[in-house]
Amino acid sequence: MSTLSELLADHSRLTGEAVEHLQRVVAEWQLLADMSFADFLLWVPLAVDGADATAGAAEFLCVAQARPTTAPTAHAEDMVAARVTVAENPQLRRAVVEGRICREEDPRWHLEVPIRSETIPVRHGGRVVAVLSRDTNLAMPRVPSPLEIAYLGCASDLCQMIADGTFPPRAAAVGTNTSPRAGDGLIRLDVHGLVAYASPNALSAYHRMGHASDLVGLSLARATRELTQDPFDAAEVAARIDAALEGRQSLRMEVHARGAVMLVRAMPLRPRGDAAGALVLVRDVTDLRRRDMALLSKDATIREIHHRVKNNLQTVAALLRLQARRTAIPEARRALAESMRRVNSIALVHEALSVSVAERVDLDELVDKVLPAIGDGASAEFRAKVRREGTFGTLPAALATPLVLVLTELVHNALAHAFGPGRAGEVVVSAQRSAGHLDVIVADDGHGLPAGFDLATSDGLGLQIVRTLLDSELGSQLQVRPRPGGGTEAVIGLSLRGR
């Protein structure tokens, strides 16, 4: 299904600012749907003959849909991309022409469901750019409780502000101010900042913070300030509630009191420009923050373990280096040097994990550290250079460690066997990654494979390590073949699906 931006780009001539305003409306409208106990549909007039269509549109297109979590939906089917003519729904054009909220006198039937519909013009920059329809399912009669009356009253004020063009505010950042939700805790303030209504969940949140009595009739700014432990946070949350009463929007903030943590967001209610108090949404996130702290502690512990493993591996590599220097037998010295190189490769992976927030490794950065070390170690005997092409991307640590070891062995084999002493050449490690696959080729421009070479029967330690890691850790196979133009290619195909 096409996204809101795609549908607006394909079927309207709205400006970028108007599109951003509609995106802000959609970012906020789950709150409206929950408080209205109704579905919300966003309709835009279809462009006619390449021009922007407003009052003259004959058809409207539904570009987004929100269902309530507090009531049965009025539209069980997906309405996005649906078209209606003005004859089928005259209220859409009426809302555009008259620029006001239009309500149906009698309910209508939709797929055997009685629905009462309202149309709300979405105003931006002084003109109506779209229409919201608020469709309520009447099949389930509701008893008007104090909570429902408070919800509907706040929703009506916010819908009127949409028609006025004052909500959502332009400064709102999508995704940073949409929580808490209505069901988490709702408080309605009058124009003096006194609590007119507080939902049971809101009262529970304040009780957990240490407020023992009811909130109705109290100054919420003063009550919250007295509960908040940090004096700067106390002044800030009170200032934000007062700012909402004065008509200014603000982002959410966290309030800490007596071991409890509460999210608070204050929204001004100013239908038709008249002060009508404020809407304050609260959410008790104490348990959530405790889990976050536990995860942070666990993450810090894991990173410290990786750091210590890296240090220990580097110590082992240093001991191998010292032993190699004291060994007079050339074969033993080479074996110790190769062991040192392998240990260093694993240490580099743990070094990357020690600074990573997740158990993932930027393999491009890691390979760029490993390859020069291999090339420098071989530079005394060979003049070949090593470089990388393409992008590996980020991989889980479970894949990164064996893959780095495989690349280390293949590059070292190429340097050791593809070139004669003193001969210049190049080894290229190229990577090509798609959504579910990673192809890696280690190619050299050396003298090629020896006559009668058979990968299956090769007894070289490096190739044995490569085959073992590919089979047991990476679920892949190695192919060794002549390189077009001379030289050798070692090819690995790695599936990333499910990893």
C-alpha positions in Angstrom: 0.0 0.0 0.0 1.3 3.4 -0.9 2.4 5.8 1.9 0.8 9.1 2.7 3.7 11.0 1.0 3.4 8.8 -2.1 -0.4 9.3 -2.4 -0.1 13.1 -1.9 2.7 13.3 -4.5 0.7 11.3 -7.1 -2.8 12.8 -6.6 -2.4 16.3 -5.3 -0.6 19.6 -6.0 -0.1 20.5 -2.4 3.0 22.4 -1.4 5.7 20.9 0.7 4.6 22.9 3.8 1.0 21.6 3.4 2.3 18.0 3.1 4.3 18.5 6.2 1.3 19.8 8.0 -0.8 16.8 7.0 2.0 14.5 8.2 1.9 16.3 11.6 -1.9 15.8 11.7 -1.4 12.0 11.1 1.3 11.9 13.7 -1.2 13.2 16.3 -4.5 11.7 15.3 -4.3 8.5 17.2 -4.9 10.6 20.2 -7.9 12.2 18.5 -9.3 8.8 17.4 -9.0 7.4 21.0 -10.6 10.4 22.6 -13.4 10.5 20.0 -14.1 6.8 20.1 -14.2 7.1 16.3 -12.3 6.3 13.1 -10.5 9.2 11.4 -10.0 9.3 7.6 -7.9 11.9 5.8 -9.3 13.0 2.5 -7.7 15.2 -0.1 -9.5 16.7 -3.2 -8.2 15.2 -6.4 -6.3 17.5 -8.7 -8.2 18.5 -11.9 -6.4 19.1 -15.2 -3.0 19.5 -13.5 -4.3 22.2 -11.2 -4.8 22.2 -7.4 -8.4 21.1 -6.6 -10.2 22.5 -3.6 -13.8 23.6 -3.7 -14.2 22.5 -7.3 -13.1 18.9 -6.8 -15.6 16.2 -7.9 -13.8 13.4 -6.1 -11.9 12.9 -2.9 -9.2 10.4 -2.2 -8.6 8.8 1.3 -4.8 9.0 1.9 -4.6 7.8 5.6 -6.7 6.0 8.2 -6.7 5.7 12.0 -8.8 3.4 14.1 -9.6 3.9 17.8 -8.3 1.6 20.5 -11.1 2.7 22.8 -14.1 1.6 20.6 -15.2 -0.7 17.8 -14.0 0.5 14.4 -16.5 2.0 11.9 -14.4 0.7 8.9 -13.2 -2.8 9.2 -11.9 -2.6 5.7 -8.9 -0.6 4.6 -10.1 2.7 3.3 -6.7 4.1 2.2 -6.7 4.8 -1.6 -10.5 4.7 -1.7 -12.2 7.3 -3.8 -15.6 8.9 -3.2 -17.5 11.4 -5.4 -19.2 14.5 -4.0 -22.5 12.9 -4.7 -21.6 10.0 -2.5 -20.3 12.1 0.4 -21.4 15.8 -0.1 -20.1 16.7 3.4 -16.5 16.5 2.2 -17.0 19.4 -0.3 -19.3 21.2 2.2 -16.4 21.2 4.8 -14.1 22.7 2.2 -16.5 25.3 0.9 -17.8 26.4 4.3 -14.5 25.9 6.2 -16.2 24.6 9.3 -17.0 21.3 11.0 -20.1 19.7 9.4 -22.1 17.0 11.2 -24.7 14.6 9.7 -28.1 14.9 11.2 -28.9 11.2 10.8 -26.6 8.2 10.9 -25.9 6.3 7.7 -25.3 2.6 7.1 -22.0 1.3 5.9 -21.6 -2.4 5.4 -24.5 -3.1 7.9 -22.9 -0.8 10.5 -24.7 2.5 11.5 -22.2 5.4 11.4 -22.4 9.0 12.4 -19.9 11.1 10.4 -18.4 14.5 10.9 -16.2 16.3 8.4 -13.4 18.6 9.7 -11.6 20.9 7.4 -7.8 20.8 7.8 -6.6 24.4 7.5 -3.0 25.4 6.7 -1.8 28.8 5.7 -5.2 30.3 5.7 -6.8 27.7 3.3 -8.3 24.3 3.5 -5.9 21.7 2.2 -7.7 18.5 3.2 -10.7 17.1 5.1 -10.8 14.8 8.1 -13.9 12.6 8.6 -14.7 11.4 12.1 -16.8 8.3 11.8 -18.4 6.8 14.9 -19.7 3.2 15.1 -23.2 3.5 16.6 -23.8 -0.3 16.8 -22.5 -0.3 20.4 -24.4 2.2 22.4 -22.3 4.0 25.1 -23.3 5.2 28.5 -21.9 8.8 28.9 -19.5 8.4 31.8 -17.3 11.3 33.2 -14.3 9.8 31.4 -16.1 9.7 28.0 -17.4 13.2 28.4 -13.9 14.5 29.2 -12.5 12.6 26.2 -15.1 13.9 23.8 -14.7 17.5 25.1 -11.0 17.5 24.6 -11.3 15.8 21.2 -13.9 18.4 20.0 -11.6 21.3 21.1 -8.6 19.8 19.2 -10.7 19.1 16.1 -11.9 22.7 16.1 -8.2 23.8 16.4 -7.5 21.7 13.3 -10.2 23.5 11.5 -8.8 26.8 12.8 -5.3 25.8 11.5 -3.7 26.0 15.0 -3.2 22.3 15.6 -0.8 20.5 15.3 1.7 23.3 15.7 4.4 23.8 13.1 7.2 23.4 15.7 6.0 19.9 16.7 8.6 17.2 15.9 6.9 14.1 14.7 7.7 11.0 16.8 9.1 13.0 19.8 5.9 14.4 21.4 3.3 11.8 20.6 3.5 9.9 23.9 1.8 9.5 26.3 -1.5 8.3 24.9 -5.0 9.2 26.1 -5.5 5.8 27.8 -2.3 6.2 29.8 -3.7 9.1 31.8 -5.6 12.2 30.9 -6.1 15.4 32.9 -8.3 18.3 31.8 -7.5 21.8 33.2 -9.7 24.8 33.2 -8.6 28.2 32.1 -7.1 28.9 35.6 -5.0 25.8 35.6 -7.2 23.9 38.1 -7.9 20.2 37.4 -11.5 19.8 36.0 -11.1 16.0 35.4 -8.5 13.4 36.0 -8.8 9.9 34.6 -8.2 6.9 36.9 -4.9 6.1 35.2 -3.8 9.7 35.7 -4.7 9.5 39.4 -2.8 6.2 39.8 0.3 7.8 38.2 0.2 10.7 40.7 -0.5 8.4 43.6 2.6 6.5 42.7 4.6 9.7 42.8 3.3 10.4 46.3 0.1 12.4 45.9 -2.4 10.9 48.3 -5.6 12.8 47.6 -7.8 13.6 44.6 -6.5 16.1 41.9 -9.8 17.7 41.0 -9.8 21.4 42.0 -6.1 21.6 42.6 -3.5 23.6 40.6 -1.8 20.9 38.6 1.4 22.9 38.1 1.8 23.5 41.9 0.9 19.8 42.7 3.4 18.5 40.2 6.1 20.9 41.3 5.8 19.8 44.9 6.1 16.1 44.0 9.1 16.5 41.7 12.5 15.8 43.4 14.8 17.8 41.2 14.2 21.6 41.7 15.1 22.4 38.1 12.7 19.7 36.7 10.1 20.9 39.1 10.3 24.4 37.7 10.4 23.1 34.2 7.3 20.9 34.4 5.4 23.7 36.1 6.5 26.2 33.4 5.3 23.8 30.6 1.9 23.4 32.2 1.6 27.2 32.5 2.8 27.6 29.0 0.0 25.3 27.7 -2.6 27.4 29.6 -1.2 30.4 27.7 -1.5 28.7 24.4 2.1 27.5 23.8 2.9 23.9 22.8 5.7 21.9 24.5 7.3 18.5 24.1 7.0 15.8 26.7 9.3 15.5 29.7 10.1 13.0 32.4 9.3 13.7 36.0 11.0 11.8 38.8 9.5 11.5 42.3 10.0 9.0 45.1 11.4 6.3 42.8 8.6 6.8 40.3 9.0 8.1 36.8 6.2 9.8 34.9 6.0 11.2 31.3 4.1 14.5 31.1 2.9 16.4 28.1 0.8 19.5 28.2 -1.3 20.7 25.2 -3.2 24.0 24.9 -6.9 23.9 24.2 -7.9 27.0 22.2 -10.8 26.4 19.9 -11.6 29.4 17.7 -8.8 31.2 19.5 -10.6 31.2 22.8 -8.8 29.9 25.9 -10.4 26.7 27.1 -7.7 25.4 29.5 -5.2 22.6 28.7 -5.0 18.9 28.1 -2.3 17.1 30.1 -1.3 13.6 29.2 0.6 11.5 31.7 2.1 8.0 31.7 3.6 6.0 34.5 6.9 4.6 33.0 8.6 3.6 36.3 8.8 -0.1 35.4 9.8 0.7 31.8 12.7 2.9 33.0 13.8 0.2 35.5 14.0 -2.3 32.6 15.9 0.3 30.6 18.4 0.8 33.4 18.8 -3.0 33.7 19.4 -3.3 29.9 21.9 -0.4 30.0 23.8 -2.1 32.9 23.8 -5.4 31.0 25.0 -3.6 27.8 27.8 -1.9 29.7 28.8 -5.2 31.3 28.9 -6.9 27.9 31.0 -4.1 26.4 33.4 -4.3 29.3 33.8 -8.1 28.8 34.6 -7.5 25.1 37.2 -4.9 26.2 38.9 -7.3 28.6 38.8 -10.1 26.0 40.5 -7.8 23.5 43.2 -6.9 26.1 43.8 -10.5 26.9 44.1 -11.5 23.2 46.5 -8.7 22.6 48.6 -9.9 25.5 48.6 -13.4 24.0 49.6 -11.9 20.6 52.5 -10.0 22.3 53.7 -13.2 24.0 53.6 -15.0 20.7 55.6 -12.2 19.1 58.2 -12.4 21.9 58.5 -16.2 21.5 58.8 -15.8 17.7 61.8 -13.4 18.1 63.5 -15.9 20.4 63.0 -18.9 18.0 65.8 -19.7 15.7 63.9 -22.2 13.6 62.4 -20.4 10.6 59.3 -22.7 10.3 58.5 -22.3 14.0 58.9 -18.5 13.7 56.5 -18.4 10.7 54.0 -20.6 12.6 54.1 -18.3 15.6 53.7 -15.2 13.4 50.6 -16.7 11.7 49.1 -17.5 15.1 49.8 -14.0 16.3 48.1 -12.6 13.2 45.0 -14.8 13.8 44.8 -13.8 17.4 45.1 -10.1 16.5 42.2 -10.4 14.0 39.9 -11.8 16.7 41.1 -9.0 19.1 40.1 -6.4 16.5 36.5 -7.8 16.4 36.2 -7.6 20.2 37.7 -4.1 20.1 34.8 -3.1 17.7 32.3 -4.8 20.0 33.6 -3.0 23.1 32.5 0.4 21.6 29.3 -0.8 19.9 25.9 -0.2 21.4 24.6 -3.4 19.8 26.2 -6.7 19.1 26.9 -5.6 15.6 30.2 -4.7 13.8 30.9 -2.2 11.1 32.8 -4.7 8.9 34.1 -2.0 6.5 35.9 -0.2 9.3 37.2 -3.5 10.7 38.4 -4.9 7.4 40.2 -1.6 6.7 42.1 -2.1 10.0 42.9 -5.8 9.3 44.1 -5.6 5.7 46.9 -3.1 6.2 48.2 -5.2 9.1 48.4 -8.3 6.9 50.0 -6.3 4.1 52.6 -4.8 6.4 53.5 -8.2 7.8 54.1 -9.5 4.3 55.9 -6.4 3.0 59.3 -7.7 4.0 59.1 -10.5 1.5 56.6 -9.3 -1.1 55.7 -5.9 -2.7 52.0 -6.7 -3.2 49.4 -4.2 -1.9 46.1 -5.0 -0.3 42.9 -2.9 -0.7 39.1 -3.2 -0.3 36.4 -2.5 -2.8 32.6 -2.4 -2.2 30.7 -2.4 1.1 30.3 -5.1 3.7 28.0 -3.1 5.9 27.2 -4.0 9.5 27.0 -7.7 10.6 26.2 -9.5 13.9 29.2 -10.4 15.9 28.4 -14.1 15.4 29.1 -13.6 11.7 31.8 -10.9 11.9 34.4 -12.9 13.8 34.5 -16.0 11.5 34.3 -13.8 8.4 37.2 -11.6 9.4 39.3 -14.8 10.1 38.3 -16.2 6.7 39.4 -13.0 5.0 42.6 -12.9 7.0 43.5 -16.4 5.8 42.6 -15.8 2.2 44.5 -12.6 1.9 47.6 -14.1 3.6 47.4 -17.1 1.3 47.2 -14.8 -1.7 50.3 -12.8 -0.5 52.2 -16.0 0.3 51.5 -18.0 -2.8 50.5 -15.7 -5.7 53.7 -13.7 -6.0 57.4 -14.5 -6.2 59.9 -12.8 -3.9 60.2 -9.1 -4.8 57.4 -9.2 -7.4 54.9 -6.3 -7.2 51.2 -7.1 -7.3 47.8 -6.4 -5.8 45.2 -8.3 -3.7 41.7 -6.9 -3.8 39.0 -7.8 -1.3 35.7 -6.9 -3.0 32.2 -7.1 -1.4 28.8 -6.8 -2.9 25.9 -6.8 -0.5 22.1 -7.0 -1.2 19.2 -7.2 1.3 19.7 -10.9 1.9 23.1 -11.8 0.5 26.8 -10.9 0.7 29.3 -11.9 -2.0 33.0 -11.6 -1.2 35.8 -12.1 -3.7 39.5 -12.1 -2.7 41.4 -11.7 -6.0 45.1 -11.4 -6.9 46.9 -10.7 -10.1 49.7 -13.2 -9.4 50.9 -16.2 -11.4 47.6 -18.2 -10.8 46.8 -21.6 -9.4 49.5 -24.3 -9.6 49.0 -27.2 -11.9 46.8 -30.0 -10.5 45.5 -27.8 -7.6 42.4 -29.4 -5.9 40.7 -27.4 -3.1 39.2 -30.6 -1.6 42.5 -32.3 -1.2 44.6 -29.2 -0.3 46.3 -29.7 3.1 47.3 -26.1 3.8 46.4 -25.0 7.3 45.0 -21.7 6.1 42.6 -23.3 3.7 41.6 -25.9 6.3 40.7 -23.1 8.7 38.7 -21.3 6.0 36.7 -24.4 5.0 36.0 -25.2 8.7 34.8 -21.7 9.5 32.7 -21.4 6.4 31.0 -24.8 7.0 30.4 -24.6 10.7 30.0 -20.9 11.4 28.9 -19.2 8.2 27.0 -21.9 6.3 28.8 -21.3 3.1 31.3 -22.9 0.7 34.6 -21.6 -0.8 35.3 -21.5 -4.5 38.8 -21.0 -5.9 39.1 -20.3 -9.6 41.3 -18.6 -12.2 40.8 -14.9 -12.4 40.0 -13.4 -15.8 43.2 -11.7 -17.0 45.4 -13.7 -14.8 45.7 -14.5 -11.2 43.3 -16.3 -8.7 39.9 -15.6 -7.2 38.6 -17.0 -3.9 34.8 -16.6 -3.8 32.4 -16.7 -0.9 28.6 -16.4 -1.0 27.0 -15.7 2.4 23.2 -15.7 3.0 22.1 -13.0 5.5 18.4 -14.1 5.7 17.3 -14.7 9.2 20.5 -13.4 10.7 
